[in-house]
Amino acid sequence: MREKSQAPTMKDVAREAGVALGTVSKVVNGLPVGDAYRIRVEEAIKKLNYHVNSYAQGLKADRTYTAALLIPNTYTPFFADLVHHINLALLRRNYRMLLCCTDFDLNLEQEYVRMARQNKVDGIIGLTYNPNLSIEENTPFVSIDRAIGPGIPCVASDNFAGGQLAAEKLFDLGCRHVAFLRTGSSLTNEPNKRKAGFENGCLARGLSYEMKILNDGDSYDEFERFLREHITDGRLLFDGIFCVTDTLAHTVIRMLKGLRFRVPKDVQVIGFDGVRYFDEYVCSTIVQPVPEIAQMCVDLLLQENMPAKPPLVCLPVSYAAGGTTREEG
């Protein structure tokens, strides 16, 4: 008979539930069993306060049940949302997350990849910017937003379609001369396709447009200077603006208000990402499907058949009004 001081085992759970040991193992590992059996096992686990010994489980399976996530930071709302949903997706698979914030440091990205391998993580998910990032062969790695190399799948939203949707929406809302504002990396990555999509949407609708593009690290003052250059007789020549991130849109809206232009009455603004504060969008925006991106990253990372992994998974975006456009009704 088991002493009260001893932690309950899987055998104890099986005995309490009146099922085979293999059935308990399936429930614990998230494998399908009949609902009646699953409920009995879950009730027994709760009653006995049983906890999975992940260390012993990992030794047996030659796994650590840990995945690393490389992300620039957690204070940018979009990155924070990704971290949240990737962690949830890993937890659903009984995995833990090793969070590595790179702060856009290219050398640190490479160092974290090395450190993650030394810590024997079962795989790495990375939103990275190092153009020369080296990933050892046979390292399970899923990239967000950019292709890194053969055998490394990339997960992204449909950035081209998002840029096109922004142009079409501004036109449909009455805009006739618009601006495209961008900050971004010089890397060839999926978010850069927002520009081509926006241009395509403007051309398709006959929408007049101008562009102001800055590299990461450039001063946002350049955007205010650009806006000032397009003011004639107290009137802004643009009636619509598309910003490639919601964070940039938020900054530009403050600039417009400082210049005494009303949003959305004088000029309508659309961002990109779908950032929310207290369940409200910070601006009208092209929404990235963050929960689906996170789930796809985890599913691909933990997929056993490496050759079957697609080089690019492109997930659909949508438009959401957030008070910076003039919606009908």
Backbone hydrogen bonds, N-H to C=O, Kabsch-Sander energy under -0.5 kcal/mol:
donor,donor_aa,acceptor,acceptor_aa,energy
6,Q,3,E,-1.5
13,V,9,T,-1.8
14,A,10,M,-2.3
15,R,11,K,-2.4
16,E,12,D,-2.5
17,A,13,V,-2.6
18,G,14,A,-1.4
19,V,14,A,-2.0
23,T,20,A,-0.6
24,V,20,A,-1.4
25,S,21,L,-2.2
26,K,22,G,-2.0
27,V,23,T,-2.1
28,V,24,V,-2.7
29,N,25,S,-1.9
30,G,27,V,-1.3
31,L,26,K,-3.0
38,R,34,G,-2.7
39,I,35,D,-2.7
40,R,36,A,-1.8
41,V,37,Y,-2.5
42,E,38,R,-2.8
43,E,39,I,-2.4
44,A,40,R,-2.0
45,I,41,V,-2.6
46,K,42,E,-2.1
47,K,43,E,-2.5
48,L,44,A,-2.6
49,N,45,I,-1.0
50,Y,45,I,-2.2
54,S,52,V,-1.4
57,Q,53,N,-2.5
58,G,54,S,-2.3
59,L,55,Y,-2.2
60,K,56,A,-2.1
61,A,57,Q,-1.9
62,D,58,G,-0.9
63,R,58,G,-2.7
67,A,96,R,-2.6
68,A,123,G,-2.4
69,L,98,L,-2.7
70,L,125,I,-2.9
71,I,69,L,-0.6
71,I,100,C,-2.3
80,A,76,T,-2.5
81,D,77,P,-2.3
82,L,78,F,-2.0
83,V,79,F,-2.5
84,H,80,A,-2.3
85,H,81,D,-2.3
86,I,82,L,-2.7
87,N,83,V,-2.3
88,L,84,H,-1.9
89,A,85,H,-2.3
90,L,86,I,-2.3
91,L,87,N,-2.5
92,R,88,L,-2.0
93,R,89,A,-0.6
93,R,90,L,-1.1
94,N,91,L,-2.0
95,Y,90,L,-2.7
96,R,65,Y,-2.4
98,L,67,A,-2.8
99,L,97,M,-0.7
100,C,69,L,-2.8
102,T,71,I,-2.3
102,T,100,C,-0.6
103,D,72,P,-2.9
105,D,102,T,-2.1
106,L,104,F,-0.7
109,E,105,D,-1.9
110,Q,106,L,-1.4
111,E,107,N,-2.2
112,Y,108,L,-2.7
113,V,109,E,-1.8
114,R,110,Q,-2.0
115,M,111,E,-2.8
116,A,112,Y,-2.8
117,R,113,V,-1.8
118,Q,114,R,-2.0
119,N,115,M,-1.9
120,K,117,R,-1.5
121,V,116,A,-1.9
122,D,66,T,-3.1
123,G,66,T,-0.5
124,I,140,P,-2.2
125,I,68,A,-2.8
126,G,142,V,-2.5
127,L,70,L,-2.7
128,T,126,G,-0.7
133,L,130,N,-1.6
135,I,133,L,-0.6
136,E,134,S,-0.5
139,T,136,E,-1.6
142,V,124,I,-2.3
143,S,153,P,-2.7
144,I,126,G,-2.6
145,D,143,S,-0.5
145,D,155,V,-2.1
152,I,149,G,-1.7
154,C,311,P,-1.4
155,V,143,S,-2.7
156,A,313,V,-2.5
158,D,315,L,-2.4
159,N,157,S,-1.7
162,G,158,D,-2.0
163,G,159,N,-2.4
164,Q,160,F,-2.3
165,L,161,A,-2.5
166,A,162,G,-2.0
167,A,163,G,-1.8
168,E,164,Q,-2.5
169,K,165,L,-2.5
170,L,166,A,-2.2
171,F,167,A,-2.2
172,D,168,E,-2.6
173,L,169,K,-1.7
174,G,171,F,-2.0
175,C,170,L,-2.5
178,V,208,S,-2.8
179,A,240,G,-1.9
180,F,210,E,-2.4
181,L,179,A,-0.5
181,L,242,F,-2.7
182,R,212,K,-2.2
184,G,214,L,-1.0
189,N,187,L,-1.1
190,E,145,D,-3.1
192,N,189,N,-0.7
193,K,190,E,-2.1
194,R,191,P,-1.9
195,K,192,N,-1.0
196,A,192,N,-0.7
197,G,193,K,-2.4
198,F,194,R,-2.3
199,E,195,K,-2.6
200,N,196,A,-2.3
201,G,197,G,-2.3
202,C,198,F,-2.5
203,L,199,E,-2.5
204,A,200,N,-2.3
205,R,201,G,-1.5
206,G,202,C,-0.7
206,G,203,L,-0.6
207,L,202,C,-3.1
208,S,176,R,-1.3
208,S,206,G,-0.5
210,E,178,V,-1.7
212,K,180,F,-2.7
214,L,182,R,-3.3
216,D,184,G,-1.6
218,D,215,N,-2.3
222,E,219,S,-1.6
223,F,220,Y,-1.4
224,E,220,Y,-1.2
225,R,221,D,-2.4
226,F,222,E,-2.2
227,L,223,F,-2.4
228,R,224,E,-2.6
229,E,225,R,-2.0
230,H,227,L,-1.4
231,I,228,R,-1.4
232,T,230,H,-0.5
232,T,235,R,-2.8
235,R,232,T,-1.8
237,L,230,H,-3.0
239,D,177,H,-2.5
240,G,177,H,-0.9
241,I,268,Q,-2.6
242,F,179,A,-2.9
243,C,241,I,-0.5
243,C,270,I,-2.7
244,V,181,L,-1.7
246,D,272,F,-1.5
249,A,245,T,-2.1
250,H,246,D,-2.7
251,T,247,T,-1.6
252,V,248,L,-2.7
253,I,249,A,-2.6
254,R,250,H,-1.5
255,M,251,T,-1.9
256,L,252,V,-2.7
257,K,253,I,-2.2
258,G,254,R,-2.1
259,L,255,M,-1.5
260,R,257,K,-1.5
261,F,256,L,-2.7
266,D,262,R,-2.3
267,V,262,R,-1.7
268,Q,239,D,-2.0
269,V,324,T,-2.7
270,I,241,I,-2.4
271,G,284,S,-2.9
273,D,286,I,-3.4
277,Y,280,E,-2.8
280,E,277,Y,-1.5
282,V,275,V,-1.8
284,S,269,V,-0.5
285,T,320,A,-2.6
286,I,271,G,-1.4
287,V,285,T,-0.7
287,V,318,S,-3.4
288,Q,273,D,-2.0
290,V,288,Q,-2.1
293,I,289,P,-2.5
294,A,290,V,-2.8
295,Q,291,P,-2.3
296,M,292,E,-2.4
297,C,293,I,-2.4
298,V,294,A,-2.1
299,D,295,Q,-2.7
300,L,296,M,-2.6
301,L,297,C,-2.3
302,L,298,V,-2.3
303,Q,300,L,-0.7
306,M,304,E,-1.5
308,A,305,N,-1.1
309,K,306,M,-2.0
313,V,154,C,-2.8
314,C,312,L,-0.5
315,L,156,A,-2.7
315,L,313,V,-0.6
318,S,287,V,-1.3
320,A,285,T,-2.5
327,E,325,T,-1.2
